């Protein structure tokens, strides 16, 4: 019976030899857990063990396994070509719209989990806020960041209860990390508290498998409240542009 490390190494070897003689690398964070990061990535071991592989070039551009992204990508292009299933985000944004929320809150609901569907799962609220901060109103980015903490804390005044699914996911005895508690205490006294809380409210009830929502419903809101760089999202020089480029080319070497 093979170990997780052996299976991961076998997968890396298969990828290396099948992608047009290009060495495909994956960052350690993508294999950490399956493998011990202190031992280096599996692709490196495969490379060192095979002289023929060491003669190959590294992939320095687009990954041929992924759909091509337009030269000057927009936020909508990322939803189309790089984000995973986004039904939950679309349902959340529609629910916020039906509940009479402001367009800024609707946009925040639409974007609150983009790190989950396109980048990193851990601390997704913080990563998501960083991704969009240069392009949206400060209140939108703030709300996305702090929904990460608020979702763990009920607020009876607005009808938000601790999600039943969290009991299934984390267990009855789960206690949020100290930094989550700290950020909750900060957020609950902030002037934008209700913007972040609205994300959790419209997040909680936006898991209906029978509801289909199109991104087209939010094109106008995106146009009014998301500052699209003229050169393309990720091609600009904002503090988070490199994060968007990584989403486009997740296997680029260095």
VMD Tcl script that draws the C-alpha trace (Angstrom):
set ca {
  {0.00 0.00 0.00}
  {1.49 3.33 -1.02}
  {1.80 6.27 1.37}
  {0.37 9.76 0.66}
  {3.92 10.95 -0.06}
  {4.52 8.16 -2.58}
  {1.20 8.85 -4.29}
  {1.96 12.57 -4.48}
  {5.42 11.86 -5.91}
  {3.96 9.48 -8.48}
  {1.45 12.13 -9.54}
  {4.20 14.73 -9.90}
  {6.30 12.36 -12.02}
  {3.35 11.67 -14.29}
  {2.71 15.38 -14.74}
  {6.34 16.10 -15.55}
  {6.57 13.57 -18.36}
  {3.21 14.24 -20.00}
  {3.09 18.02 -20.44}
  {4.99 18.68 -23.66}
  {8.43 18.17 -22.15}
  {7.87 21.00 -19.72}
  {8.59 20.58 -16.03}
  {5.43 21.55 -14.16}
  {6.06 22.82 -10.66}
  {3.62 23.22 -7.80}
  {4.34 25.49 -4.87}
  {5.01 23.77 -1.57}
  {1.84 25.16 -0.05}
  {-0.17 23.10 -2.57}
  {1.41 19.82 -1.42}
  {2.04 20.62 2.24}
  {0.13 18.14 4.38}
  {0.23 15.42 1.74}
  {3.97 15.83 2.01}
  {6.30 17.23 4.65}
  {7.25 20.71 3.33}
  {10.67 20.40 4.96}
  {11.52 17.64 2.48}
  {10.89 19.86 -0.52}
  {8.26 19.47 -3.24}
  {7.80 16.03 -4.88}
  {8.57 17.42 -8.34}
  {12.06 18.38 -7.17}
  {12.75 14.83 -5.97}
  {11.54 13.43 -9.28}
  {13.77 15.89 -11.10}
  {16.87 15.01 -9.10}
  {16.28 11.28 -9.62}
  {15.98 11.50 -13.40}
  {18.77 13.09 -15.50}
  {16.48 13.31 -18.55}
  {14.00 15.43 -16.66}
  {16.77 17.80 -15.61}
  {17.40 18.58 -19.27}
  {13.85 19.85 -19.73}
  {12.72 23.45 -19.44}
  {10.44 24.68 -16.70}
  {6.98 25.99 -17.51}
  {7.33 29.77 -17.47}
  {3.99 30.77 -18.94}
  {0.43 29.56 -19.28}
  {-0.43 26.06 -18.12}
  {-1.77 24.20 -21.19}
  {-4.19 22.26 -18.98}
  {-6.09 25.45 -18.12}
  {-8.36 27.54 -20.37}
  {-6.74 30.62 -21.85}
  {-7.46 33.89 -20.09}
  {-7.96 37.08 -22.15}
  {-4.94 39.31 -22.56}
  {-6.51 42.02 -20.41}
  {-8.64 40.01 -17.99}
  {-11.55 41.51 -16.10}
  {-13.10 40.35 -12.85}
  {-15.80 38.61 -14.88}
  {-13.09 36.78 -16.83}
  {-11.75 35.37 -13.57}
  {-15.21 34.08 -12.71}
  {-15.37 32.54 -16.19}
  {-11.90 31.05 -16.59}
  {-10.35 30.57 -13.15}
  {-12.85 30.49 -10.31}
  {-14.45 27.25 -9.24}
  {-18.23 26.83 -8.92}
  {-19.59 30.17 -7.70}
  {-23.28 29.39 -7.17}
  {-23.00 30.19 -3.48}
  {-21.50 33.62 -4.16}
  {-24.16 34.40 -6.74}
  {-26.94 33.27 -4.42}
  {-25.50 35.34 -1.59}
  {-25.36 38.47 -3.75}
  {-28.91 37.95 -5.02}
  {-30.18 37.42 -1.49}
  {-28.50 40.64 -0.38}
  {-30.18 42.40 -3.29}
  {-33.59 40.98 -2.40}
  {-33.04 42.00 1.22}
  {-32.52 45.61 0.17}
  {-28.82 45.86 0.91}
  {-26.70 48.59 -0.61}
  {-24.81 47.90 -3.82}
  {-21.55 47.91 -1.86}
  {-22.84 45.13 0.38}
  {-24.16 43.22 -2.64}
  {-20.70 43.40 -4.21}
  {-19.11 42.30 -0.93}
  {-21.44 39.29 -0.85}
  {-20.54 38.48 -4.44}
  {-16.83 38.56 -3.63}
  {-16.68 37.38 -0.02}
  {-15.51 33.85 -0.86}
  {-13.46 34.43 -4.00}
  {-10.38 33.13 -2.21}
  {-12.26 29.88 -1.55}
  {-13.19 29.43 -5.22}
  {-10.00 30.77 -6.76}
  {-7.03 31.08 -4.43}
  {-6.63 29.74 -0.88}
  {-9.08 28.19 1.56}
  {-7.43 28.97 4.94}
  {-8.20 32.50 6.22}
  {-10.16 33.09 3.04}
  {-11.72 36.34 4.27}
  {-8.32 37.93 4.79}
  {-6.98 36.74 1.44}
  {-10.16 37.78 -0.35}
  {-10.00 41.26 1.14}
  {-6.39 41.66 0.02}
  {-7.25 40.53 -3.49}
  {-9.93 43.16 -4.01}
  {-8.80 46.01 -1.74}
  {-7.11 48.09 -4.47}
  {-10.20 47.93 -6.66}
  {-13.18 48.48 -4.36}
  {-14.43 50.88 -1.72}
  {-12.63 50.45 1.61}
  {-15.89 49.41 3.25}
  {-16.27 46.50 0.82}
  {-12.77 45.16 1.51}
  {-13.23 45.67 5.26}
  {-16.51 43.75 5.25}
  {-14.98 40.84 3.34}
  {-12.06 40.68 5.77}
  {-14.11 40.73 8.94}
  {-16.84 38.36 7.82}
  {-14.12 35.77 8.46}
  {-14.48 36.35 12.20}
  {-18.13 37.41 12.49}
  {-19.47 34.18 10.98}
  {-18.51 32.33 14.19}
  {-20.49 34.66 16.47}
  {-24.29 34.91 16.61}
  {-26.09 38.25 16.63}
  {-29.68 37.83 17.77}
  {-30.47 41.48 17.04}
  {-30.33 40.76 13.29}
  {-31.37 37.12 13.38}
  {-27.95 35.59 12.75}
  {-27.43 32.24 14.44}
  {-24.37 30.04 14.62}
  {-24.58 27.89 11.46}
  {-25.68 24.29 11.96}
  {-23.19 23.24 9.30}
  {-20.35 24.57 11.45}
  {-21.38 22.10 14.13}
  {-21.00 19.36 11.53}
  {-17.77 20.73 10.09}
  {-15.94 21.69 13.28}
  {-17.71 19.84 16.10}
  {-19.60 20.94 19.21}
  {-16.45 21.82 21.13}
  {-14.80 24.00 18.48}
  {-13.37 27.30 19.72}
  {-12.21 29.90 17.16}
  {-8.55 30.84 17.19}
  {-7.49 33.81 19.35}
  {-6.96 36.06 16.33}
  {-10.55 35.37 15.24}
  {-11.83 36.37 18.68}
  {-9.65 39.49 18.57}
  {-10.96 40.53 15.17}
  {-14.53 39.86 16.21}
  {-14.15 42.17 19.20}
  {-12.65 44.83 16.94}
  {-15.34 44.47 14.28}
  {-18.36 44.52 16.60}
  {-17.54 48.08 17.66}
  {-16.63 49.36 14.20}
  {-18.77 51.71 12.11}
  {-18.85 49.14 9.29}
  {-19.85 46.25 11.53}
  {-23.23 45.84 9.89}
  {-21.69 45.66 6.40}
  {-19.63 42.64 7.44}
  {-22.55 41.21 9.40}
  {-24.76 41.47 6.31}
  {-22.29 39.18 4.52}
  {-22.75 36.55 7.21}
  {-26.54 36.92 7.12}
  {-26.75 36.55 3.35}
  {-24.02 33.90 3.45}
  {-25.86 31.64 5.88}
  {-29.02 31.29 3.80}
  {-27.42 31.11 0.35}
  {-26.99 27.36 -0.01}
  {-30.04 26.38 -2.08}
  {-29.23 23.71 -4.70}
  {-32.43 24.51 -6.56}
  {-31.65 28.19 -7.15}
  {-29.68 29.21 -10.24}
  {-28.29 32.73 -10.50}
  {-26.38 34.27 -13.40}
  {-23.40 36.56 -13.00}
  {-25.10 38.77 -15.60}
  {-27.38 40.05 -12.85}
  {-24.42 41.83 -11.26}
  {-22.53 43.18 -14.27}
  {-23.82 46.72 -13.69}
  {-22.94 46.65 -9.97}
  {-19.46 45.38 -10.80}
  {-19.11 48.15 -13.36}
  {-20.10 50.83 -10.86}
  {-18.13 49.59 -7.87}
  {-15.14 47.54 -9.08}
  {-12.28 49.60 -10.52}
  {-11.14 47.51 -13.45}
  {-7.50 48.27 -14.43}
  {-7.21 49.36 -18.03}
  {-4.25 47.03 -18.61}
  {-6.11 44.04 -17.17}
  {-6.65 42.69 -13.67}
  {-3.27 41.32 -12.64}
  {-1.33 43.25 -15.28}
  {-1.45 46.45 -13.22}
  {0.91 47.41 -10.41}
  {-1.49 47.31 -7.47}
  {-0.42 45.71 -4.16}
  {-2.43 42.58 -5.03}
  {-1.80 42.34 -8.78}
  {0.70 39.51 -8.25}
  {-2.00 37.49 -6.48}
  {-4.26 37.75 -9.52}
  {-1.36 36.75 -11.78}
  {-0.81 33.69 -9.61}
  {-4.43 32.70 -10.12}
  {-3.93 32.96 -13.89}
  {-0.64 31.02 -13.84}
  {-0.63 28.86 -10.70}
  {2.12 26.53 -11.96}
  {4.52 29.14 -13.34}
  {8.11 28.51 -12.27}
  {9.50 31.37 -10.15}
}
mol new
graphics top color blue
foreach p $ca { graphics top sphere $p radius 0.5 }
foreach p [lrange $ca 0 end-1] q [lrange $ca 1 end] { graphics top cylinder $p $q radius 0.2 }
display resetview
